[in-house]
Amino acid sequence: MPKLALFASILVLALCSSSAPAQQIAFTWDDLPAHGQLPPGVTRVQVGKQLIAAMQAAHLPPAWGFVNGVHTVEEPGSTPMLKEWRDAGFSLGNHTWSHMSLNRSPLADWDADLAKNEPLLQSYMPAETWRWVRFPYLDEGDTSDKRAAARQYLAAHGYKIAAVTMSFGDYLFNGPYARCVAKNDAAAIAQLEKTYLDAAADNLAFSRDLSQALFKRDIPYVLLMHVGAFDAHMLPRLIQLYQSRGVTFVSLEDAEKDPFYANDLDLLLPGSPDTLEGAMAARGLPFPPHPKLDVDPESLCK
């Protein structure tokens, strides 16, 4: 089937599907076991414990964390966070060994970097599948040939793609938070907290606008998060924010049962847009205004 016809058929399936309740989100986490700067006195293991505790307290489904194994070498003290994650019943997936961009690297190098991560994942998940991949920077290849070859490699090795259909730049806040804690700047921290929650709310509305424009319904959204100290600090309030907007929470596996994600599960199919922005562009639909932060986090506590 030609690629455009296949994508059109997926859109029709997604449009006609009405089994999923509105506003479902699957939390997923990148850069385990270490992301961003740490405030004084905080460890990577403590960050992991906070994230796990907040998700468990809210009864979220087990979450996937996507691992860069290089952190276990560069910051060996972070490594126990992976065991904590697994002991909580959460899963680990592949984010490449060194967070390598497929757009900026030869395919053979990227394939090797992905494979280098696999023994670590296998050691933590010997009896369960860990063959989900999250592309670093969401870079799936800078040419159509590279994207197709990457899909062929991933298909041959049994992978599925952990797509991203919601994000709000949470990674931008972790460095400024570490600086503001070090300076004991309570006013700046409060400003970070408000900006973070506003960004999450605005981007929830933005993603819903895109989904409604495409399908006249909410798809289950896959939310990209990072295992940073500010994310751990804010996670209970972030979950409460989503709940106040009528959101319920699902696993990555359940979210990607939606027809929108079909080409991320079967990589023998031709590639098609797996972001809402990409799907909008493919259909030539006009974009609503993209949310902007009220305050640039990087400007704080310099």
Secondary structure, 3 states (H helix, E strand, C coil): CCHHHHHHHHHHHHHHCCCCCCCEEEEEEEEECCCCCCCCCCCHHHHHHHHHHHHHHCCCCCCEEEECCHHHHHCHHHCHHHHHHHHCCCEEEECCCCCCCCCCCCHHHHHHHHHHHHHHHHHHCCCCCCCEECCHHHCCCCCHHHHHHHHHHHHHCCCEECCCCECCCHHHHHHHHHHHHHCCCHHHHHHHHHHHHHHHHHHHHHHHHHHHHHHCCCCCEEEEEECCHHHHHHHHHHHHHHHHCCCEECCHHHHCCCHHHHHHHCCCCCCCCCCHHHHHHHHCCCCCCCCCCCCCHHHCCC
